[in-house]
Amino acid sequence: MNITVHQSIHINLLKVGSITNSSVLQIGSTGAIQAKSELYNTGGFTEFAEEAEAQDQISPLVQLSPLNPIT
């Protein structure tokens, strides 16, 4: 059975607090998501990285604006 989905998505601002290696950020529809995880040490590191410092306020990295702004 084939299903066709037509959709229109308008996002004025998308603020994502955190994305990690195992996160999925999806906008829209999908038939299936298949998990896949791979881990590589391409830098040849032998120790863990230092802990990241917490930030008080997270601002969006990319400002999204509507394709057809209302005038």
Order of alpha helices (4+ residues) and beta strands (2+ residues): none
